[in-house]
Amino acid sequence: MIRKREEKDTDEIMNVWYQASSLAHPFLEADYVEKAKKDLRDVYIPNTETWVYEENSSVIGFISMIGNEIGGLFVLPNKHFKGVGTQLVNFIKEFHVELEVEVFERNAIGRAFYEKYGFLQIGRYYHTESNNDILRLHYND
C-alpha cells in the first residue's frame, strides 16, 4: 500500500535509504554518506512530499518529490525486482505529466531502473561534493 509519509515513518525510511544506498552507491566515501544521512533526516524528508510503500505494517520503499523531481527513490534490497519502485513512480505520475531525476553515473541499479522505465538523459555534470558524475534524466508520459 502506498500512503503519505507520517512522522513515525522516519526511522524506517532511514533504514530503507541506508540499505538501498549502500548497495547502489558503494563508490561513495564514508564522510559523504554520513553527511547525506544527516541531511536526509534533518532537511530532505521534512521538506519534501514523501510517499511510503508499506507491506505488513513496515515501510519497504519510499519516493520523495520536490515538485516534479524525484529527490529520492529507494526500496529495500530484498524487495528489488518485485515492482515496488515501479508502483511508486506510477503513483507519482498521476500528479505529474513530466518527471525529472538525478542519478549517479556509477549507480548501475538506479540507471537500469530509470532506463527501463523510459527516462532519457538530458544532462550531465560533475558533483564536487561526492566526486562523481551525475546524470539528469527526464520522463514525459
C-alpha positions in Angstrom: 0.0 0.0 0.0 1.3 3.5 -0.9 0.5 6.3 1.6 1.8 9.7 2.6 4.7 9.7 5.0 4.0 10.2 8.6 6.4 11.3 11.3 6.5 7.8 12.8 8.0 6.5 9.5 11.3 8.4 9.7 13.4 5.6 11.2 12.1 3.1 8.7 12.7 5.5 5.8 16.2 6.0 7.0 16.8 2.2 7.2 15.4 1.7 3.7 17.6 4.5 2.4 20.8 3.2 4.1 20.3 -0.4 2.9 19.4 0.6 -0.7 22.0 3.4 -0.9 24.8 1.1 0.4 24.0 -1.4 -2.3 23.6 1.2 -5.1 26.4 3.6 -4.1 29.4 1.5 -2.8 31.6 4.1 -4.5 30.7 6.9 -2.1 33.1 7.8 0.6 32.0 7.3 4.2 32.1 11.0 5.2 29.8 11.9 2.2 27.4 9.1 3.2 27.3 10.4 6.8 26.5 14.0 5.7 23.9 12.7 3.3 22.3 10.6 6.1 22.1 13.7 8.4 20.7 15.9 5.5 18.1 13.3 4.6 16.8 13.1 8.2 17.0 16.8 9.0 16.4 18.6 5.7 15.1 16.4 2.9 12.4 14.2 4.5 10.8 17.1 6.4 10.8 19.4 3.3 9.7 17.0 0.5 6.5 15.3 -0.4 7.3 11.7 0.6 5.2 8.7 0.0 6.0 5.3 1.5 5.3 1.8 0.2 4.1 -0.3 3.2 3.9 -4.0 3.4 2.8 -5.9 6.5 2.9 -2.6 8.5 6.6 -2.0 7.5 8.0 0.6 5.2 9.8 -1.2 2.4 10.3 1.7 -0.1 9.7 5.4 -0.5 9.7 8.2 -3.0 10.4 11.8 -2.2 9.3 14.6 -4.5 10.4 18.2 -4.9 7.9 19.5 -7.4 8.1 17.2 -10.4 11.6 16.0 -9.4 12.2 12.6 -7.8 14.5 13.6 -4.9 14.8 10.0 -3.8 13.5 6.6 -4.7 14.7 3.8 -2.6 13.5 0.2 -2.0 14.9 -2.4 0.5 17.3 -4.6 -1.5 15.4 -7.8 -0.7 12.4 -6.2 -2.3 14.1 -5.2 -5.6 12.7 -6.6 -8.8 9.2 -7.0 -7.2 7.6 -3.9 -8.8 7.8 -1.7 -5.7 9.8 1.1 -7.4 7.7 0.9 -10.5 4.5 1.2 -8.4 5.9 4.2 -6.6 6.8 6.0 -9.8 3.4 5.0 -11.3 1.7 6.6 -8.3 3.6 9.8 -8.6 2.9 10.0 -12.4 -0.7 10.6 -11.5 0.3 14.0 -10.3 2.9 15.0 -12.8 3.0 14.8 -16.6 6.8 15.1 -16.6 9.3 13.8 -14.1 13.0 14.5 -13.7 15.6 12.8 -11.5 19.3 12.9 -11.0 21.3 9.7 -10.6 25.0 9.0 -10.1 26.5 7.7 -13.3 28.1 4.9 -11.4 24.8 3.8 -9.9 24.1 0.9 -12.2 21.0 -0.2 -10.3 19.3 3.2 -10.4 20.3 3.8 -14.0 18.9 0.5 -15.2 15.6 1.1 -13.4 15.1 4.6 -14.9 16.2 3.4 -18.3 13.8 0.5 -18.2 11.0 2.9 -17.1 11.6 5.2 -20.0 13.6 8.1 -18.6 16.1 9.7 -21.0 19.3 11.5 -20.2 19.1 15.3 -20.7 22.2 16.4 -18.9 25.3 15.5 -17.0 27.6 17.3 -14.5 30.4 16.7 -12.1 29.2 16.8 -8.4 32.2 18.0 -6.4 30.8 17.1 -3.0 30.7 13.4 -3.9 33.5 13.4 -6.5 31.1 11.7 -9.0 29.4 12.4 -12.3 25.6 12.9 -12.1 23.2 12.3 -14.9 19.9 14.3 -15.2 17.1 12.2 -16.6 13.6 13.2 -17.9 10.4 11.3 -18.3 7.4 12.5 -20.3 4.2 10.4 -20.1 
